[in-house]
Amino acid sequence: MITKTVGSKGEIVIPKSVREKSGLKPKQKVEIMSTKSGILIIPLVKDIGELRGLFGKGGVKNMKKIEEIMFDVMGG
């Protein structure tokens, strides 16, 4: 677990290890959502090619699992 301090304007620095693991690039837009569990940050993509490999080898077959994960994360 990594602990960070929220700045006076609400900013936080996302650690390099987390940015690399999530594929987050400088100046990339993100969607921020409040959930029952906390805050969810979702990197947005400009090019559909950036989604390559997102669903793993199973492709869209893995979508059900991803939807279940999102349901859990969103506190559903």
Secondary structure as the mmCIF struct_conf table of DSSP 4:
data_model
#
loop_
_struct_conf.conf_type_id
_struct_conf.id
_struct_conf.beg_label_comp_id
_struct_conf.beg_label_asym_id
_struct_conf.beg_label_seq_id
_struct_conf.end_label_comp_id
_struct_conf.end_label_asym_id
_struct_conf.end_label_seq_id
TURN_TY1_P TURN_TY1_P1 SER A 8 LYS A 9
BEND BEND1 GLY A 10 GLY A 10
HELX_LH_PP_P HELX_LH_PP_P1 VAL A 13 PRO A 15
HELX_RH_AL_P HELX_RH_AL_P1 LYS A 16 SER A 22
TURN_TY1_P TURN_TY1_P2 GLY A 23 GLY A 23
TURN_TY1_P TURN_TY1_P3 PRO A 26 LYS A 27
STRN STRN1 VAL A 30 SER A 34
BEND BEND2 LYS A 36 GLY A 38
STRN STRN2 ILE A 39 PRO A 43
BEND BEND3 LYS A 46 ASP A 47
HELX_RH_3T_P HELX_RH_3T_P1 ILE A 48 LEU A 51
TURN_TY1_P TURN_TY1_P4 ARG A 52 PHE A 55
TURN_TY1_P TURN_TY1_P5 LYS A 57 GLY A 58
HELX_RH_3T_P HELX_RH_3T_P2 GLY A 59 ASN A 62
HELX_RH_AL_P HELX_RH_AL_P2 MET A 63 VAL A 73
TURN_TY1_P TURN_TY1_P6 MET A 74 GLY A 75
#
